[in-house]
């Protein structure tokens, strides 16, 4: 029988993973600057400018957005597990899976910045 703290922790994981999954599926992924919040919400299932991540992945050729949904689903699976190491492993795996695509973009720009900075410094200092 789980104690009161374990029950609260499980509810918290459900709340965060569930709200994240709902936002991923229902809210606009990109937020155009020329639209109000209500205009963007009205188009959450429409065109590529205001569609949710789910619609972006399904209809607009952005398959990398599936990783976010998969990570949130994995976190919901982790919430069903009893508190302990197994649940912790699943939740950490979900977090890593969710950040995987973001990390790839970050590393790309980090390497690009390094190459540009290195080449620019050669031009300033000379050969």
Secondary structure, 3 states (H helix, E strand, C coil): CCCHHHHHHHHHHHHHHHHHHHHHHHCECCCCCCCCHHHHHHCCCCCCCCCEHHHHHHHCCCHHHHHHHHHHHHHHHHHHCCCCHHHHHHHHHHHHHHHHHHHHHHHHHHHHHHHHHHHHHHHHHCC
